[in-house]
Amino acid sequence: MEARAYWTVAPGRGEVRTEELPVPGPGEALVRATRSAVSRGSELLVHRGGVPAAVAEQVRAPFQVGGLPGPVKYGYLSVGVVEDGDPAWVGRRVFCLHPHQTRYVVPVTALTALPDDVPDDRAVLLGTLETAVNALWDARPLFGDRVAVVGGGMVGACVTALLARMPLERLELVDPDPERAALAGHLGARGVEPADAADGCDLVVHCSATSAGLQTSIDLLGDEGEVVELSWYGDRPVTVDLGSAFHSRRLAVRASQVSRVSPHRSARRDHAGRMQVALRAAADDTLDALLAGPTPFEELPDLLARLADGAPGLCHLIRYD
């Protein structure tokens, strides 16, 4: 049994390869992919060869094959249908943190069953929504808070969509791209460019993966406010001004990372429980505004090159025929 899989073979270059699949054993399932999606942040860092060797093992995708910078099979937003294996799963629509591949065999414990109100296209967002859920568990926004999200990419948009469901006094999505303003309004926030963003924030969630964005986030805080940092910078250095009033105003910058359940919920939630929260969030059809494409799977090498060159689209769908 064969499958086709996308590999990053060298920085800036990818190809689709044919490989043999094993027969699913006990507790395993054969999944036929129907959709996957490109995560512009981490996947474009992998495509460019921008992951530092010192953290390459720490940022491995769950079913990654090979090592960075390549050849490597990397990705984690896949949706499909179980065709064989564990009888309790055959015929079910599922999400899996698997690279771009036409068919694959995984343990059933790696699958999340999809309800009817989450279509395949939107289900690819589950991995990013799980990141957003974990970020809000870390950030702990309160009733009436003034909040900004800096960086309107895929993660920032998902964080904004979840925050818009909370009783906040103010919610702004801050991004230098004016096209993100329309997206922010669709998600339930006010979209602004950095120069027009309101300061005095209780909380800022930073998702732009730029030094300028992190500096903007710090500058938007009110006294004793906090930046929750979601960006992954890869091998790019980060420079911000922590002089002037940073210490006297008692500001804070704290990391949030999805590989571990937030310590504020880990006593009561595991990874599967967190995914169920993300699954409920995915029932909201306003999230469809984040989707672009789809592009046929065999054209994925060209698509990654175009996205690396700045082609538009937050979450680009891949279609499997």
Backbone bond lengths (Angstrom), bond angles and torsions (degrees), N, CA, C in turn:
res aa  C-N    CA-C-N  psi(-1)  N-CA   C-N-CA  omega(-1)  CA-C   N-CA-C  phi
1 M - - - 1.456 - - 1.526 108.64 -
2 E 1.343 115.69 130.04 1.453 120.69 -175.25 1.526 111.88 -113.82
3 A 1.327 115.04 158.64 1.462 122.42 175.07 1.517 108.43 -141.46
4 R 1.321 115.17 160.96 1.462 121.75 175.14 1.525 107.55 -111.45
5 A 1.332 116.83 133.66 1.464 121.32 -175.03 1.525 109.91 -136.73
6 Y 1.342 115.01 146.18 1.463 120.53 177.42 1.527 109.85 -88.71
7 W 1.343 115.44 132.00 1.458 122.60 178.31 1.528 109.62 -124.33
8 T 1.329 116.67 137.94 1.463 121.76 164.97 1.524 105.87 -86.07
9 V 1.319 116.92 112.40 1.461 120.51 -173.14 1.526 112.16 -93.22
10 A 1.329 117.15 -22.58 1.463 122.92 177.64 1.515 107.03 -166.05
11 P 1.330 118.96 159.80 1.468 119.52 178.22 1.519 112.47 -51.69
12 G 1.349 115.64 123.12 1.454 121.34 179.21 1.509 115.27 83.74
13 R 1.339 118.42 4.51 1.469 119.49 -176.62 1.524 110.61 -141.59
14 G 1.326 115.57 130.34 1.456 121.46 177.63 1.510 111.07 -132.06
15 E 1.343 116.24 164.38 1.460 121.00 177.78 1.525 109.50 -154.47
16 V 1.331 115.28 159.12 1.458 121.49 176.56 1.518 108.35 -98.70
17 R 1.325 116.42 127.48 1.455 122.42 -177.27 1.531 110.76 -118.28
18 T 1.320 115.53 154.28 1.463 122.16 173.46 1.523 108.62 -96.67
19 E 1.337 115.89 137.63 1.460 119.97 178.66 1.517 110.56 -143.53
20 E 1.319 115.29 159.15 1.458 121.93 179.77 1.523 110.06 -83.68
21 L 1.345 115.36 143.12 1.462 120.97 176.48 1.524 110.05 -109.30
22 P 1.335 117.17 144.94 1.461 119.52 173.65 1.527 110.70 -79.21
23 V 1.314 115.53 162.31 1.460 120.64 171.55 1.527 107.89 -75.97
24 P 1.337 118.61 133.24 1.471 118.71 -179.54 1.522 111.75 -62.28
25 G 1.335 115.31 135.34 1.448 121.11 178.77 1.521 110.89 -98.17
26 P 1.323 117.26 -169.66 1.474 120.35 178.37 1.532 110.84 -57.60
27 G 1.326 115.45 133.86 1.451 119.94 179.01 1.509 114.68 74.96
28 E 1.341 117.24 13.36 1.456 121.49 179.52 1.519 111.10 -119.55
29 A 1.326 115.93 165.21 1.461 121.51 -179.92 1.520 109.68 -140.53
30 L 1.324 114.71 144.56 1.462 121.74 171.01 1.525 107.30 -96.10
31 V 1.337 116.49 119.77 1.459 122.30 -177.50 1.520 109.59 -108.80
32 R 1.333 116.46 130.07 1.464 121.80 170.83 1.518 108.07 -97.02
33 A 1.328 117.46 117.11 1.466 121.09 -176.64 1.526 110.89 -69.35
34 T 1.319 116.06 140.39 1.460 122.48 172.11 1.524 111.49 -112.46
35 R 1.337 116.63 -32.13 1.456 122.64 178.00 1.536 108.80 -147.75
36 S 1.321 115.68 150.49 1.457 121.67 162.79 1.516 106.11 -141.94
37 A 1.313 117.28 178.02 1.462 119.89 -178.99 1.520 109.55 -146.84
38 V 1.325 114.81 151.90 1.462 121.78 178.24 1.517 108.88 -92.30
39 S 1.315 116.25 123.19 1.453 121.91 172.59 1.526 107.75 -85.56
40 R 1.336 116.71 108.23 1.463 120.00 -170.17 1.522 113.00 -61.64
41 G 1.329 117.72 -32.15 1.460 119.21 -176.93 1.515 112.62 -69.58
42 S 1.332 116.76 -73.87 1.461 120.40 -174.12 1.528 112.43 -69.55
43 E 1.339 117.83 -39.50 1.461 118.79 -177.24 1.527 112.14 -68.27
44 L 1.329 117.72 -34.62 1.461 118.82 176.98 1.528 110.77 -73.35
45 L 1.344 118.32 -31.19 1.460 119.41 172.11 1.528 110.71 -62.12
46 V 1.336 116.57 -43.30 1.464 120.80 177.01 1.528 110.07 -63.47
47 H 1.324 116.73 -43.94 1.470 121.14 -180.00 1.527 111.18 -59.21
48 R 1.326 116.13 -40.72 1.470 119.76 -178.10 1.525 112.85 -81.25
49 G 1.336 117.78 -10.23 1.452 120.47 -174.77 1.506 112.51 76.73
50 G 1.342 117.18 31.23 1.452 121.68 -173.45 1.512 115.52 -98.35
51 V 1.337 118.66 13.89 1.462 121.08 178.91 1.527 109.12 -90.07
52 P 1.333 119.17 120.23 1.471 120.64 -179.83 1.528 111.32 -60.12
53 A 1.310 116.08 140.32 1.466 120.41 -179.76 1.523 111.27 -58.95
54 A 1.327 117.64 -30.79 1.462 121.56 -176.58 1.526 112.50 -65.36
55 V 1.336 118.11 -24.34 1.464 120.32 -177.88 1.524 112.34 -117.33
56 A 1.327 117.42 8.42 1.469 120.60 -175.14 1.523 112.24 -57.26
57 E 1.328 117.46 -41.15 1.456 119.74 -179.33 1.524 111.82 -74.17
58 Q 1.321 117.45 -30.61 1.461 120.69 -179.32 1.531 112.01 -69.13
59 V 1.327 117.42 -26.63 1.466 120.50 -175.50 1.523 111.98 -105.71
60 R 1.311 117.95 20.73 1.461 120.40 177.19 1.529 110.55 -60.06
61 A 1.319 116.27 137.63 1.459 120.96 172.53 1.525 108.53 -73.95
62 P 1.350 118.39 155.16 1.470 120.97 -174.04 1.524 114.74 -54.57
63 F 1.343 118.86 -39.24 1.461 121.40 -178.97 1.531 111.09 -118.54
64 Q 1.298 115.98 30.16 1.460 121.85 176.37 1.520 109.73 -61.30
65 V 1.335 115.96 141.07 1.458 122.39 172.95 1.524 107.32 -123.27
66 G 1.327 117.06 134.01 1.455 120.85 -176.16 1.516 110.57 89.20
67 G 1.317 115.65 176.80 1.458 120.81 -178.02 1.506 111.86 -123.41
68 L 1.321 115.18 158.02 1.456 121.47 178.09 1.534 109.83 -79.60
69 P 1.345 118.36 143.53 1.464 127.99 9.51 1.529 115.11 -83.64
70 G 1.330 119.41 -4.08 1.443 121.51 176.35 1.522 110.76 144.61
71 P 1.344 115.00 169.56 1.478 127.72 -0.84 1.539 111.28 -65.19
72 V 1.330 114.37 140.83 1.450 119.35 -176.99 1.533 109.46 -150.59
73 K 1.313 115.11 140.82 1.465 121.94 173.78 1.521 106.46 -101.57
74 Y 1.340 116.59 109.68 1.465 121.90 -169.47 1.522 109.86 -132.91
75 G 1.316 116.76 143.48 1.457 123.30 178.77 1.514 108.92 151.95
76 Y 1.348 116.80 164.11 1.462 117.66 -174.28 1.525 112.85 -160.97
77 L 1.330 117.80 27.89 1.462 119.90 178.36 1.524 108.52 -132.51
78 S 1.323 117.06 84.54 1.463 121.53 -174.90 1.525 110.96 -127.27
79 V 1.333 115.17 139.13 1.473 122.95 177.44 1.513 108.27 -127.46
80 G 1.329 116.94 140.51 1.455 119.24 179.87 1.513 112.60 -164.18
81 V 1.336 114.66 -165.78 1.463 122.86 -179.92 1.523 107.91 -125.49
82 V 1.323 117.30 135.05 1.459 121.15 177.85 1.526 108.94 -75.51
83 E 1.332 115.68 123.21 1.467 121.19 -177.71 1.526 113.50 -102.64
84 D 1.330 117.53 -23.87 1.460 120.03 -175.46 1.519 108.00 -158.58
85 G 1.346 114.83 166.34 1.459 120.00 178.75 1.508 111.96 109.16
86 D 1.312 117.13 -141.20 1.459 123.07 -177.81 1.532 110.15 -51.36
87 P 1.344 118.32 117.99 1.476 120.75 -175.56 1.519 113.62 -57.44
88 A 1.328 117.82 -29.22 1.462 119.70 -178.87 1.524 112.11 -68.85
89 W 1.330 117.20 -14.91 1.461 120.77 -176.77 1.525 113.54 -109.27
90 V 1.319 118.19 -16.07 1.473 121.04 -176.20 1.531 110.31 -59.84
91 G 1.325 116.13 130.04 1.454 122.54 179.64 1.518 114.53 91.16
92 R 1.333 118.11 -7.02 1.464 120.57 -176.69 1.532 110.78 -87.73
93 R 1.329 115.06 142.97 1.464 121.81 172.03 1.522 108.48 -79.63
94 V 1.343 116.21 136.46 1.459 119.37 -172.06 1.532 110.85 -141.73
95 F 1.330 114.53 155.95 1.461 123.20 168.17 1.519 107.68 -108.91
96 C 1.344 116.50 143.79 1.457 120.64 178.63 1.526 109.32 -147.16
97 L 1.325 116.81 143.86 1.467 122.78 177.53 1.535 109.08 -82.08
98 H 1.328 115.47 66.64 1.473 121.99 -173.85 1.520 110.42 -120.97
99 P 1.327 117.80 148.59 1.471 120.15 175.51 1.528 112.46 -61.94
100 H 1.329 115.58 172.74 1.459 122.67 -179.58 1.538 109.34 -69.09
101 Q 1.343 116.29 113.49 1.463 120.39 -175.13 1.523 108.73 -160.71
102 T 1.330 116.78 143.09 1.468 120.57 -174.49 1.523 112.29 -68.17
103 R 1.317 117.45 -40.15 1.468 123.51 176.19 1.520 108.24 -144.02
104 Y 1.337 116.41 151.73 1.453 119.62 178.28 1.524 109.26 -157.48
105 V 1.338 114.97 156.63 1.463 122.71 178.92 1.527 107.53 -113.16
106 V 1.332 115.85 125.07 1.466 121.36 -178.69 1.528 109.37 -140.93
107 P 1.333 117.91 161.13 1.463 119.95 172.09 1.531 110.12 -64.20
108 V 1.313 117.00 144.57 1.469 119.44 179.91 1.528 111.61 -64.14
109 T 1.330 116.90 -20.42 1.465 119.52 177.21 1.528 112.03 -67.57
110 A 1.345 117.22 -15.06 1.469 121.10 178.96 1.525 112.05 -89.61
111 L 1.325 117.49 -1.13 1.466 121.78 -175.32 1.525 111.49 -101.83
112 T 1.328 115.01 144.66 1.461 122.12 170.92 1.517 107.84 -116.97
113 A 1.323 117.25 117.24 1.463 121.40 178.93 1.527 109.90 -68.88
114 L 1.330 115.81 138.37 1.461 121.05 -176.14 1.526 110.66 -101.23
115 P 1.334 117.68 132.63 1.471 120.74 175.24 1.524 110.35 -78.23
116 D 1.312 116.04 167.25 1.467 120.90 -176.65 1.524 112.82 -64.36
117 D 1.341 118.27 -24.81 1.465 119.35 -176.09 1.533 113.02 -86.36
118 V 1.331 117.50 7.05 1.463 121.48 174.60 1.529 108.02 -121.13
119 P 1.340 118.64 97.38 1.461 121.15 -178.90 1.527 112.41 -68.18
120 D 1.338 116.14 163.19 1.460 120.81 -176.48 1.521 112.14 -55.45
121 D 1.335 117.69 -44.60 1.459 120.21 -176.55 1.530 111.20 -58.75
122 R 1.327 117.28 -47.67 1.463 120.46 -177.84 1.528 111.84 -74.61
123 A 1.316 117.07 -26.33 1.467 120.24 -177.43 1.524 112.41 -63.64
124 V 1.348 118.21 -23.49 1.463 118.91 178.68 1.527 111.53 -64.07
125 L 1.321 117.78 -17.97 1.463 121.29 179.88 1.523 112.97 -77.01
126 L 1.328 117.85 -6.08 1.468 119.49 -172.67 1.522 112.74 -58.92
127 G 1.323 118.14 -39.31 1.451 119.48 179.26 1.517 112.20 -61.99
128 T 1.334 116.42 -40.03 1.462 120.66 179.40 1.518 111.07 -74.61
129 L 1.324 117.55 -37.34 1.459 120.03 176.34 1.532 111.05 -63.66
130 E 1.315 117.02 -34.36 1.466 119.73 176.76 1.531 109.94 -64.43
131 T 1.344 116.47 -39.42 1.464 120.33 175.04 1.529 110.60 -60.93
132 A 1.344 116.25 -42.68 1.466 120.91 -179.28 1.526 111.49 -65.85
133 V 1.333 117.29 -41.44 1.467 120.68 177.49 1.524 110.07 -59.95
134 N 1.341 116.44 -46.47 1.460 120.09 -179.68 1.527 111.24 -62.52
135 A 1.345 115.95 -37.79 1.461 120.11 179.09 1.528 111.63 -63.09
136 L 1.329 116.82 -40.82 1.469 119.19 179.56 1.523 111.55 -72.31
137 W 1.322 117.17 -30.86 1.463 118.64 172.69 1.531 110.15 -64.92
138 D 1.326 117.33 -36.58 1.464 121.05 176.10 1.528 111.45 -70.40
139 A 1.348 116.27 -42.32 1.465 120.76 -173.64 1.527 113.11 -76.77
140 R 1.307 117.99 -33.98 1.469 124.35 178.71 1.531 112.94 51.89
141 P 1.340 118.10 58.36 1.471 119.81 176.24 1.530 110.42 -62.13
142 L 1.339 114.98 148.21 1.456 121.51 -176.13 1.524 111.08 -113.41
143 F 1.317 115.28 161.66 1.465 122.73 177.88 1.534 109.30 -53.29
144 G 1.356 115.80 127.22 1.456 120.62 176.99 1.512 115.34 81.45
145 D 1.325 118.77 7.72 1.463 120.70 -179.93 1.522 112.17 -67.62
146 R 1.330 114.45 155.70 1.455 122.67 171.92 1.524 106.68 -104.82
147 V 1.341 115.70 115.70 1.459 121.17 -168.00 1.521 109.80 -127.60
148 A 1.330 115.49 142.48 1.465 121.55 171.49 1.523 108.90 -126.78
149 V 1.316 115.82 144.78 1.460 122.88 169.79 1.518 105.96 -113.43
150 V 1.313 117.33 119.70 1.463 122.03 -179.04 1.523 108.68 -102.45
151 G 1.329 115.06 116.49 1.463 121.10 -176.51 1.505 110.22 107.45
152 G 1.346 116.24 106.11 1.459 120.37 -175.48 1.508 113.94 -99.56
153 G 1.340 116.43 37.17 1.457 119.96 174.04 1.517 111.21 -78.15
154 M 1.318 115.64 -161.12 1.458 120.64 -174.70 1.529 111.88 -61.85
155 V 1.340 117.10 -46.12 1.460 120.18 179.97 1.527 110.45 -69.13
156 G 1.336 116.55 -46.14 1.456 119.95 -179.64 1.509 112.89 -60.23
157 A 1.330 116.52 -38.49 1.464 120.03 179.14 1.527 111.07 -67.46
158 C 1.330 117.67 -40.37 1.468 119.90 178.42 1.530 111.12 -66.65
159 V 1.333 117.23 -40.62 1.454 120.36 176.28 1.526 110.41 -60.87
160 T 1.340 116.06 -43.87 1.463 120.65 179.10 1.519 111.28 -60.95
161 A 1.326 116.81 -43.37 1.464 120.55 -179.10 1.524 111.67 -61.02
162 L 1.327 117.58 -38.65 1.465 120.24 178.39 1.524 111.25 -73.00
163 L 1.332 117.22 -41.04 1.457 119.96 179.01 1.531 111.72 -63.14
164 A 1.334 116.67 -32.16 1.469 120.59 -178.52 1.525 112.08 -64.08
165 R 1.316 118.05 -17.01 1.460 121.24 178.76 1.531 111.94 -86.25
166 M 1.329 117.18 -1.94 1.461 121.16 -175.61 1.526 110.31 -103.26
167 P 1.341 117.71 155.66 1.469 121.50 -177.15 1.532 112.02 -80.93
168 L 1.333 116.27 72.66 1.451 122.16 -178.38 1.527 110.27 -94.24
169 E 1.327 116.16 153.78 1.462 119.93 174.14 1.516 111.13 -74.74
170 R 1.338 116.11 -34.49 1.461 119.85 -176.96 1.517 109.12 -153.81
171 L 1.339 115.63 138.77 1.462 120.77 176.50 1.520 108.29 -140.24
172 E 1.342 115.81 119.12 1.456 121.22 178.46 1.522 110.03 -123.14
173 L 1.334 114.92 140.26 1.460 121.72 171.18 1.521 106.52 -104.63
174 V 1.329 116.22 115.07 1.459 122.52 -171.48 1.529 109.23 -104.56
175 D 1.332 115.73 121.76 1.461 120.07 -178.78 1.527 108.42 -157.98
176 P 1.353 118.86 139.69 1.463 120.22 179.78 1.521 113.83 -70.55
177 D 1.335 117.58 -14.44 1.463 121.38 178.74 1.528 108.84 -82.29
178 P 1.334 118.40 113.42 1.473 119.72 -177.09 1.519 113.45 -63.53
179 E 1.341 118.61 -21.55 1.466 120.45 179.19 1.524 112.01 -67.27
180 R 1.334 116.38 -20.50 1.469 119.08 179.72 1.531 111.91 -73.39
181 A 1.335 117.01 -16.56 1.472 119.63 179.15 1.521 110.83 -62.73
182 A 1.323 116.56 -42.87 1.464 120.22 178.87 1.523 110.67 -64.10
183 L 1.332 116.72 -39.34 1.462 120.37 177.56 1.522 110.64 -63.47
184 A 1.347 116.61 -43.38 1.463 120.34 180.00 1.520 111.37 -57.94
185 G 1.341 116.53 -44.75 1.455 120.04 178.78 1.511 112.14 -60.74
186 H 1.321 117.16 -37.53 1.468 121.03 179.04 1.526 111.05 -66.49
187 L 1.337 115.67 -31.97 1.467 120.07 -178.28 1.521 113.26 -85.26
188 G 1.339 117.08 -10.96 1.460 120.70 178.00 1.508 114.68 104.29
189 A 1.346 117.28 18.85 1.464 121.71 179.52 1.521 109.72 -126.26
190 R 1.327 116.19 169.86 1.454 121.93 173.69 1.523 108.09 -93.25
191 G 1.321 117.46 125.55 1.450 121.39 178.67 1.518 110.93 -92.57
192 V 1.328 117.30 128.54 1.463 121.86 -177.91 1.522 109.98 -140.22
193 E 1.330 115.68 153.87 1.450 121.27 169.28 1.527 109.05 -81.60
194 P 1.337 117.99 158.75 1.472 119.94 -173.81 1.526 114.41 -52.80
195 A 1.323 117.83 -39.30 1.467 120.14 -177.28 1.524 112.85 -66.41
196 D 1.330 116.86 -21.53 1.470 121.06 -176.93 1.519 113.23 -103.44
197 A 1.334 118.00 2.84 1.462 121.30 -176.55 1.525 110.60 -72.32
198 A 1.317 116.20 144.20 1.466 122.11 179.30 1.531 109.91 -80.19
199 D 1.334 116.06 135.87 1.457 119.53 178.48 1.531 109.80 -92.27
200 G 1.318 116.55 -168.21 1.457 120.34 -178.46 1.509 113.74 72.66
201 C 1.332 117.39 27.24 1.469 120.47 -177.24 1.529 111.40 -75.04
202 D 1.306 114.97 143.13 1.457 120.53 171.11 1.523 110.74 -74.58
203 L 1.320 115.33 -33.30 1.460 121.69 -173.90 1.520 108.71 -148.56
204 V 1.342 115.96 137.33 1.468 121.79 171.77 1.523 107.62 -128.89
205 V 1.321 116.35 130.58 1.456 121.95 174.95 1.521 107.47 -104.05
206 H 1.325 116.39 119.85 1.467 120.14 -175.39 1.525 111.09 -102.21
207 C 1.357 115.35 127.50 1.462 120.92 -175.68 1.529 113.02 -136.39
208 S 1.327 119.19 12.17 1.468 119.97 -172.30 1.523 114.11 -85.57
209 A 1.338 118.40 -16.71 1.466 123.21 -177.72 1.525 112.33 58.47
210 T 1.346 116.82 34.83 1.457 121.82 175.65 1.530 109.37 -133.02
211 S 1.336 115.77 151.41 1.459 119.53 175.32 1.522 111.17 -62.00
212 A 1.344 115.63 -40.19 1.465 119.76 -179.57 1.522 110.73 -62.04
213 G 1.332 117.17 -39.85 1.455 120.27 179.00 1.508 112.46 -66.52
214 L 1.332 116.85 -39.60 1.463 119.55 178.38 1.529 110.16 -66.73
215 Q 1.337 117.47 -39.77 1.453 119.56 177.96 1.526 111.04 -64.09
216 T 1.339 116.53 -41.59 1.465 120.14 175.74 1.526 110.72 -58.85
217 S 1.317 116.41 -42.79 1.468 120.71 -179.51 1.525 110.95 -59.83
218 I 1.327 117.02 -46.08 1.465 120.94 178.97 1.530 110.52 -62.83
219 D 1.345 115.72 -42.23 1.471 120.26 -177.34 1.527 112.42 -66.46
220 L 1.337 117.65 -24.41 1.465 120.44 -178.00 1.525 113.30 -83.01
221 L 1.319 117.67 -9.31 1.461 120.58 -176.01 1.527 111.95 -73.11
222 G 1.327 114.62 144.29 1.455 120.33 164.78 1.519 109.47 -81.61
223 D 1.309 117.35 173.73 1.468 121.24 179.55 1.528 110.83 -54.27
224 E 1.332 115.53 134.12 1.467 124.26 179.60 1.530 112.59 62.94
225 G 1.335 116.92 19.51 1.461 120.85 175.61 1.523 111.41 -78.39
226 E 1.331 115.15 171.54 1.465 120.23 -173.94 1.518 111.25 -135.40
227 V 1.337 115.79 137.50 1.463 123.11 169.31 1.520 108.01 -97.66
228 V 1.325 117.34 127.71 1.456 121.85 171.16 1.526 106.73 -101.01
229 E 1.319 116.52 117.71 1.460 123.72 -171.07 1.522 110.77 -96.35
230 L 1.340 115.86 114.65 1.461 121.39 177.88 1.518 112.93 -103.97
231 S 1.323 117.92 -11.52 1.461 121.21 -172.51 1.525 111.89 -67.87
232 W 1.329 113.94 143.94 1.457 121.15 170.18 1.524 106.65 -112.81
233 Y 1.334 117.45 116.63 1.452 122.07 -172.64 1.524 113.59 -92.46
234 G 1.328 118.04 -9.15 1.453 119.17 -176.97 1.515 110.74 63.53
235 D 1.346 116.52 -128.11 1.463 120.32 -178.40 1.520 113.16 -97.75
236 R 1.331 116.88 13.38 1.460 119.74 -179.19 1.529 110.77 -86.85
237 P 1.354 117.85 129.83 1.464 119.81 177.62 1.521 111.25 -70.03
238 V 1.333 115.90 151.99 1.461 122.05 -178.26 1.530 108.57 -121.82
239 T 1.327 116.31 128.58 1.460 121.44 179.61 1.520 109.28 -126.89
240 V 1.333 116.75 125.20 1.465 121.92 175.89 1.527 108.87 -137.30
241 D 1.310 116.04 161.58 1.462 122.95 -179.91 1.523 109.35 -91.25
242 L 1.318 115.74 107.00 1.462 120.91 175.87 1.522 111.21 -105.84
243 G 1.331 115.17 15.32 1.454 119.59 173.68 1.518 109.47 -89.29
244 S 1.295 117.51 -141.40 1.469 124.45 -179.19 1.528 110.29 42.06
245 A 1.348 117.04 -115.14 1.470 119.58 -170.24 1.521 113.61 -102.90
246 F 1.342 118.47 9.68 1.468 119.54 -175.93 1.526 111.41 -57.42
247 H 1.323 117.32 -47.92 1.470 120.15 -177.04 1.522 112.02 -77.87
248 S 1.345 116.64 -42.90 1.463 118.62 -176.79 1.521 111.92 -64.48
249 R 1.348 117.19 -28.11 1.467 120.72 178.21 1.529 111.42 -90.66
250 R 1.331 117.62 -0.74 1.461 124.00 176.12 1.535 111.05 55.74
251 L 1.324 115.84 51.32 1.459 121.25 178.00 1.523 109.63 -83.45
252 A 1.340 115.67 162.55 1.463 119.86 -176.93 1.528 109.89 -140.89
253 V 1.330 115.31 146.26 1.469 123.13 171.80 1.517 106.69 -126.88
254 R 1.337 116.54 124.40 1.462 120.86 -175.90 1.518 109.98 -132.16
255 A 1.325 116.63 138.80 1.465 121.67 -178.05 1.523 111.19 -82.11
256 S 1.346 114.52 148.86 1.461 122.05 169.99 1.520 107.35 -131.98
257 Q 1.323 117.44 132.20 1.457 121.11 -177.11 1.521 109.20 -143.54
258 V 1.332 115.86 136.86 1.457 120.94 -166.88 1.528 113.82 -77.94
259 S 1.330 119.51 -14.63 1.462 119.52 -175.05 1.532 112.23 -63.20
260 R 1.347 116.57 -25.73 1.458 120.29 176.00 1.525 109.68 -118.80
261 V 1.319 116.06 141.65 1.459 120.28 173.96 1.529 108.40 -64.21
262 S 1.330 116.40 136.79 1.457 121.26 -178.87 1.527 110.88 -47.92
263 P 1.335 118.04 136.01 1.469 119.89 178.73 1.521 113.08 -60.93
264 H 1.327 117.87 -17.25 1.458 120.72 178.39 1.532 112.13 -78.88
265 R 1.354 116.85 -8.15 1.468 120.37 179.14 1.528 113.05 -132.59
266 S 1.317 118.25 -6.17 1.462 120.55 -170.65 1.523 113.46 -65.73
267 A 1.326 118.39 -22.15 1.464 119.78 177.63 1.516 111.88 -72.89
268 R 1.338 116.93 -19.49 1.460 120.58 -175.15 1.528 113.85 -122.84
269 R 1.331 118.06 -11.77 1.469 122.38 -178.81 1.524 109.67 -132.11
270 D 1.329 115.98 138.09 1.456 120.51 170.02 1.522 108.42 -106.80
271 H 1.340 117.53 -172.87 1.455 119.97 -178.05 1.529 111.77 -61.57
272 A 1.336 117.10 -39.18 1.458 119.78 -179.90 1.524 111.39 -65.93
273 G 1.332 116.81 -39.68 1.455 120.10 177.99 1.513 111.95 -66.00
274 R 1.330 116.62 -37.75 1.466 120.10 176.82 1.521 110.70 -65.05
275 M 1.337 117.13 -39.86 1.458 120.09 178.30 1.520 111.47 -63.51
276 Q 1.327 118.16 -34.61 1.459 119.95 178.15 1.534 111.14 -65.74
277 V 1.322 117.02 -34.16 1.466 120.05 174.84 1.528 109.66 -65.01
278 A 1.343 116.89 -43.82 1.459 120.70 177.64 1.528 111.27 -63.03
279 L 1.322 116.51 -35.79 1.466 120.62 -179.86 1.522 110.96 -64.40
280 R 1.325 116.87 -39.77 1.462 119.42 176.90 1.523 110.88 -66.38
281 A 1.324 116.66 -36.14 1.467 120.50 177.98 1.524 111.05 -65.79
282 A 1.329 117.57 -30.83 1.465 122.01 -176.71 1.527 113.19 -72.15
283 A 1.316 118.13 -8.18 1.467 120.54 177.60 1.527 112.10 -72.72
284 D 1.326 118.55 -9.55 1.465 123.70 -177.33 1.526 110.17 -81.89
285 D 1.339 117.56 114.83 1.466 119.95 -176.00 1.528 113.59 -73.95
286 T 1.338 119.01 -7.23 1.464 119.05 174.10 1.527 111.27 -64.69
287 L 1.321 117.48 -21.24 1.456 121.42 178.84 1.526 112.57 -67.66
288 D 1.326 117.45 -16.68 1.465 120.21 179.16 1.524 111.59 -61.47
289 A 1.340 117.65 -19.71 1.460 120.97 179.31 1.526 111.88 -65.81
290 L 1.325 118.53 -16.71 1.457 121.52 -179.45 1.524 112.64 -82.79
291 L 1.338 117.91 -13.00 1.460 121.80 -168.88 1.519 112.21 -89.18
292 A 1.323 115.99 142.72 1.463 123.02 174.82 1.516 108.37 -133.08
293 G 1.345 116.28 160.48 1.462 120.82 -179.11 1.519 110.30 94.15
294 P 1.347 117.49 -153.98 1.465 126.84 12.04 1.528 113.56 -89.42
295 T 1.340 114.39 162.38 1.457 123.72 174.39 1.524 108.24 -113.97
296 P 1.338 118.23 137.26 1.474 119.52 177.12 1.529 111.67 -59.21
297 F 1.311 115.59 143.54 1.466 121.53 -175.60 1.523 112.69 -54.27
298 E 1.321 118.18 -42.39 1.465 120.67 -176.16 1.527 112.18 -65.27
299 E 1.334 117.79 -15.00 1.465 121.10 178.77 1.526 112.20 -95.68
300 L 1.333 116.85 9.62 1.467 120.73 -176.83 1.533 113.65 -60.41
301 P 1.344 120.47 -39.97 1.476 118.25 177.72 1.524 112.84 -57.70
302 D 1.327 117.31 -42.00 1.464 120.03 178.42 1.525 110.84 -68.72
303 L 1.342 117.52 -38.55 1.462 120.62 179.80 1.524 110.89 -61.76
304 L 1.341 118.75 -45.61 1.468 120.61 179.48 1.521 111.02 -59.39
305 A 1.323 116.73 -39.17 1.465 119.35 178.49 1.524 110.77 -64.62
306 R 1.346 116.82 -40.77 1.460 119.98 -179.57 1.535 111.41 -69.07
307 L 1.322 117.15 -39.70 1.461 119.95 177.46 1.530 110.74 -64.31
308 A 1.334 116.88 -39.00 1.460 120.02 177.95 1.521 111.82 -64.48
309 D 1.340 116.16 -26.24 1.466 121.03 177.73 1.525 112.84 -87.00
310 G 1.344 116.95 0.85 1.451 120.15 174.70 1.508 115.79 104.61
311 A 1.335 118.83 14.23 1.463 120.95 177.40 1.528 109.59 -58.26
312 P 1.342 118.59 144.71 1.476 121.04 -174.96 1.525 112.72 -72.96
313 G 1.313 114.96 168.75 1.461 122.04 177.56 1.513 111.34 115.30
314 L 1.341 117.24 123.60 1.464 120.59 -179.50 1.521 111.66 -76.79
315 C 1.313 116.42 -50.58 1.466 122.25 -177.68 1.519 107.37 -127.14
316 H 1.314 116.90 102.32 1.461 120.15 -174.05 1.526 109.96 -91.34
317 L 1.332 115.15 120.96 1.455 122.06 -178.23 1.525 112.10 -78.53
318 I 1.328 114.82 144.18 1.467 122.43 173.92 1.522 107.56 -113.67
319 R 1.330 115.82 129.44 1.475 121.31 -177.89 1.513 109.92 -102.80
320 Y 1.343 116.25 137.32 1.466 122.46 178.58 1.519 108.14 -113.92
321 D 1.311 116.62 123.24 1.472 120.93 -179.54 1.515 109.97 -94.79
